[in-house]
Amino acid sequence: MKLTMVISKGKEFFIGAIKEIPAVLTQWETIEETKQNVLDALELYLKDNDLLLLLFFFKMKVSIRYS
C-alpha cells in the first residue's frame, strides 16, 4: 500500500493531506509539524477504520510532496 502525503502552503498555515484518503487532512505552522500531524491523523483514521493491522502485514510507504 502506497500513500502520498501532500503538503501545500496556505495563506497562514501549511496544509497537509493524504492524497488517497481525503478524510486525512490537517494544518499547522511549520512543514515538520504539519507532517507529524498528518501521520497522527492517518494513524487515528486507520484505528478508527480497523485498518491499523495493515501496517503490520504490508510495508506502508508514505511519500511526501511539497507544493
Buried (B, 14 or more C-beta within 10 A) or exposed (E): EEBBBBBBEEEEBBBBBBEEBEEBBBBBEEBEBBBBBBBEBBEEBBEEEEEBEEEEEEEEEBEEEEE
